[in-house]
């Protein structure tokens, strides 16, 4: 059983990572926290953000300060599986030059634009941590994390493509869906004044790979009490139609809810969040802090919600209000 001092090491490492990244990133504390949660949980991320919000810079810098290799894949219609694997897929006797998929952290830009065969290889990498191409099996790096970027989908606009059940099944393998908005006025002012000077401090590695691998084992030892697990179960199961005590607003706004993988990922993400803040036990605040990132790509709103401007994040906010940790309903309407 782990002791408190071990969890304080996880907390210290996280604080060092966050502090180092503050040299080049402005207003990205939530992003850094969620990337750290995904990395220590062994998960993968969808990253939804508008153009110019430092998606590549943030991901590459995160890799640098954690001592991990970084590469990126730019999704184009002619991208082939061989482009992802590189010459490592050629028969023996050829010089093996690994493709971008063999880095520790791989940024897949505009993931919706991946051709089907390349997308299938990415899905295999996520699911199996290996890829098979031209009869050869290739093990991937350890740790290994994919960060796949998307442009924002404007909920409530009928002229935009609607999410389908196939979209949900595709995205369900990603542990988190992180959303980045444009910076507020003060943050954008800081960006303008900082970047124009060209005097940013170089980033330094603050965590070793073997430490990260140790932390990955440690975070799973964080305690989630039966009460917390039941709270997580009620949250996830309440998103499903005709599943137990589904709230009325779910019938009004949701076509399909989150599956069992969401329960596992919500539990694990809450454990990691507790660990990076130096705690040995999951709290309800940990669950609520990660609920949006775990659930937002696993809930499909219906036409009624979209036509009324009800976003998935609003559904989750209402869910967290109505499904309480104690199990007792709130008396005031949200």
C-alpha positions in Angstrom: 0.0 0.0 0.0 1.3 3.4 -0.9 2.0 6.1 1.7 1.3 9.8 1.6 4.9 10.7 0.8 4.7 8.8 -2.5 1.6 10.8 -3.6 3.4 14.0 -2.6 6.0 13.1 -5.2 3.3 12.9 -7.9 2.0 16.3 -6.8 5.5 17.8 -6.8 6.1 16.5 -10.3 2.8 17.9 -11.6 3.6 21.3 -10.0 7.0 21.3 -11.7 5.5 20.5 -15.1 2.8 23.1 -14.7 5.3 25.7 -13.5 7.7 25.0 -16.4 5.0 25.2 -19.0 3.9 28.6 -17.6 7.1 30.0 -19.3 5.5 29.6 -22.7 1.8 29.0 -22.2 -0.8 31.5 -20.9 -4.0 30.5 -19.3 -3.5 26.7 -20.0 -3.7 25.3 -16.4 -6.7 23.2 -17.2 -5.2 21.9 -20.4 -2.0 20.9 -18.6 -3.9 19.2 -15.8 -5.9 17.1 -18.3 -2.9 16.2 -20.4 -1.2 15.0 -17.2 -4.3 13.0 -16.2 -4.4 11.3 -19.6 -0.7 10.6 -19.6 -0.6 9.0 -16.1 -3.8 7.1 -16.8 -2.4 5.7 -20.0 -5.2 7.3 -22.0 -5.6 9.4 -25.2 -7.1 12.8 -25.8 -9.3 14.6 -28.3 -8.5 18.3 -28.3 -11.1 20.6 -29.6 -10.0 24.2 -30.1 -10.3 27.1 -32.6 -7.3 28.0 -34.8 -4.4 29.9 -33.2 -4.8 28.6 -29.6 -1.4 26.9 -29.3 -2.5 23.3 -29.7 0.8 22.1 -31.2 2.9 24.4 -28.9 1.1 23.1 -25.8 1.4 19.4 -26.7 5.0 19.7 -27.9 6.0 21.7 -24.8 4.3 19.2 -22.6 6.3 16.4 -24.2 9.6 18.4 -23.7 9.2 19.0 -20.0 8.2 15.4 -19.3 11.2 14.1 -21.3 9.1 12.4 -23.9 9.5 12.3 -27.7 7.0 14.2 -29.8 5.9 14.0 -33.4 2.8 15.1 -35.4 0.6 13.8 -38.1 -1.1 16.2 -40.5 -4.2 14.5 -41.7 -4.6 14.8 -45.5 -6.8 12.8 -47.9 -3.7 11.0 -49.3 -2.1 10.0 -46.0 -1.4 6.3 -46.0 -0.6 3.8 -43.2 2.9 3.6 -44.5 3.3 7.3 -43.9 2.5 6.7 -40.3 4.7 3.7 -39.7 7.6 4.7 -42.0 10.2 2.4 -43.4 9.9 0.2 -40.4 7.1 -1.5 -42.4 9.5 -2.6 -45.2 10.9 -6.1 -45.5 14.1 -7.0 -43.6 17.3 -5.7 -45.2 15.9 -2.2 -45.6 17.0 0.6 -43.3 14.2 1.1 -40.7 13.2 4.7 -40.2 10.3 4.9 -37.8 7.3 7.0 -38.8 5.6 9.6 -36.5 3.5 7.0 -34.8 6.5 5.8 -32.8 6.9 8.9 -30.7 5.8 9.0 -27.1 3.3 11.8 -27.7 1.7 12.0 -31.2 -0.4 15.0 -32.2 -2.9 14.0 -35.0 -4.0 17.3 -36.5 -7.6 17.5 -37.9 -8.4 13.9 -37.0 -11.7 14.0 -38.9 -9.7 14.3 -42.2 -7.9 11.0 -41.8 -8.5 8.6 -44.7 -10.3 5.3 -43.5 -7.2 3.1 -43.6 -5.0 5.5 -41.7 -7.8 6.1 -39.2 -8.1 2.4 -38.7 -4.4 2.2 -37.9 -4.7 5.0 -35.4 -7.6 3.2 -33.7 -5.5 0.0 -33.6 -2.7 2.0 -32.0 -5.0 3.4 -29.3 -6.7 0.0 -28.6 -3.7 -2.4 -28.8 -0.6 -0.1 -28.4 0.8 -1.8 -31.5 0.1 -1.7 -35.2 0.2 -4.4 -37.9 1.0 -3.4 -41.4 2.1 -5.6 -44.4 2.3 -8.6 -42.2 4.7 -7.0 -39.7 3.8 -6.2 -36.1 5.2 -3.0 -34.6 5.2 -2.3 -30.8 4.7 1.4 -29.9 6.6 3.5 -27.4 6.0 3.4 -23.7 4.5 5.7 -22.6 2.4 6.3 -25.7 -0.4 9.0 -26.0 -2.3 10.3 -29.0 -3.6 13.9 -28.9 -6.1 14.3 -31.8 -7.2 17.8 -32.6 -10.6 18.9 -33.8 -12.2 22.2 -34.7 -15.2 23.2 -32.6 -18.6 21.8 -33.5 -21.2 24.5 -33.0 -24.0 22.8 -31.1 -27.5 24.0 -31.9 -26.9 24.9 -35.6 -28.9 22.6 -37.8 -26.7 23.3 -40.9 -23.8 21.6 -39.2 -23.2 17.9 -39.5 -24.9 16.0 -36.7 -23.1 13.5 -34.5 -24.0 9.9 -35.1 -23.7 6.7 -33.1 -20.8 5.8 -35.3 -19.0 9.0 -34.2 -19.6 8.1 -30.6 -18.1 4.6 -31.0 -15.1 6.0 -32.8 -14.4 8.7 -30.2 -15.2 6.4 -27.2 -11.6 5.0 -27.3 -10.3 8.5 -26.4 -10.2 8.9 -22.6 -10.7 12.7 -22.6 -12.1 15.3 -24.8 -10.4 18.6 -23.9 -11.9 21.9 -25.0 -9.9 25.1 -25.4 -11.6 28.4 -25.9 -10.1 31.7 -27.0 -8.2 33.4 -24.2 -9.9 36.2 -22.3 -8.8 39.8 -22.8 -6.1 39.8 -20.0 -4.6 36.5 -21.2 -4.5 37.7 -24.8 -2.8 40.9 -23.7 -0.2 38.9 -21.9 0.3 36.7 -25.0 0.8 39.8 -27.2 3.3 41.5 -24.8 5.2 38.2 -24.1 5.5 36.9 -27.6 6.5 40.2 -29.1 9.6 40.4 -26.9 11.1 37.1 -28.0 12.6 36.6 -24.6 10.9 33.4 -23.5 13.0 31.2 -21.2 14.0 27.8 -22.7 12.0 24.9 -21.4 13.7 22.2 -19.3 12.8 18.6 -18.6 11.5 18.3 -15.1 10.3 14.7 -14.9 12.1 11.5 -16.0 10.4 8.8 -18.0 11.0 6.2 -15.3 9.3 8.5 -12.8 6.3 8.7 -15.1 6.1 5.0 -15.4 6.2 4.6 -11.6 3.5 7.3 -11.2 1.3 5.4 -13.6 1.3 2.4 -11.3 1.0 4.5 -8.2 -2.1 6.5 -9.3 -4.1 3.2 -9.6 -3.6 2.7 -5.9 -5.6 5.8 -5.0 -8.7 4.7 -3.1 -12.2 5.2 -4.6 -14.7 4.3 -1.9 -17.9 2.4 -2.7 -19.8 5.6 -2.2 -17.7 7.4 -4.9 -18.0 4.5 -7.3 -21.7 4.5 -6.8 -21.8 8.2 -7.5 -19.8 7.7 -10.7 -22.2 4.8 -11.7 -25.2 7.0 -11.2 -23.7 9.8 -13.3 -22.9 7.6 -16.2 -26.0 5.5 -16.1 -28.2 8.6 -15.9 -27.1 9.6 -19.3 -28.8 6.6 -20.9 -32.4 6.4 -22.1 -34.5 3.8 -20.2 -31.7 3.0 -17.8 -32.8 3.1 -14.1 -33.7 6.5 -12.8 -32.9 8.6 -15.8 -33.7 12.3 -15.2 -36.5 13.8 -17.4 -34.2 16.3 -19.1 -32.1 13.4 -20.5 -35.2 12.2 -22.4 -35.7 15.7 -23.6 -32.2 16.4 -24.8 -30.3 13.1 -25.4 -30.4 10.4 -28.1 -27.6 8.2 -26.8 -25.7 8.2 -23.5 -22.3 7.1 -22.3 -21.3 3.5 -22.2 -19.4 1.3 -19.6 -16.0 2.6 -20.8 -17.0 6.0 -19.5 -17.5 4.6 -16.0 -14.0 3.1 -16.0 -12.4 6.2 -17.4 -14.2 8.5 -15.0 -13.1 6.5 -12.1 -9.5 6.3 -13.3 -9.3 10.0 -14.2 -10.7 11.0 -10.8 -8.0 8.8 -9.2 -5.2 10.5 -11.1 -6.6 13.9 -10.3 -6.5 13.1 -6.6 -2.9 11.8 -6.9 -1.6 14.9 -8.8 -3.0 17.0 -5.9 -1.3 14.8 -3.4 -4.3 12.9 -2.1 -4.7 9.2 -1.4 -8.5 9.1 -1.8 -10.9 10.3 -4.6 -13.3 13.0 -3.6 -16.6 14.1 -5.3 -14.8 17.2 -6.4 -12.3 15.1 -8.4 -15.2 13.3 -10.1 -16.9 16.6 -11.0 -13.7 18.2 -12.2 -13.1 15.5 -14.9 -16.7 14.7 -15.7 -17.0 17.1 -18.7 -13.8 15.9 -20.3 -14.9 12.2 -19.9 -18.5 12.5 -20.9 -18.7 15.3 -23.6 -17.7 13.0 -26.5 -19.9 10.1 -25.3 -23.2 11.9 -25.2 -25.2 12.5 -28.4 -27.8 15.2 -28.1 -31.0 15.0 -30.0 -32.6 17.3 -32.6 -34.6 19.0 -29.9 -31.5 20.0 -27.9 -29.7 21.2 -31.0 -32.5 23.3 -32.2 -32.8 24.8 -28.7 -29.1 25.6 -28.5 -28.5 23.0 -25.7 -24.9 21.9 -25.8 -23.4 18.7 -24.5 -21.6 20.6 -21.8 -24.9 22.1 -20.6 -26.4 18.6 -20.4 -23.4 17.5 -18.3 -23.7 20.6 -16.1 -27.4 19.8 -15.5 -26.5 16.2 -14.8 -23.9 17.1 -12.2 -26.5 19.3 -10.5 -29.3 16.8 -10.4 -27.3 13.6 -9.7 -25.8 14.5 -6.3 -23.0 12.8 -4.5 -25.3 12.0 -1.5 -28.0 10.7 -3.8 -30.5 13.3 -2.4 -32.1 15.6 -5.0 -31.4 19.3 -4.9 -34.3 21.5 -4.0 -33.5 24.6 -6.1 -33.8 24.5 -9.9 -30.6 25.1 -11.8 
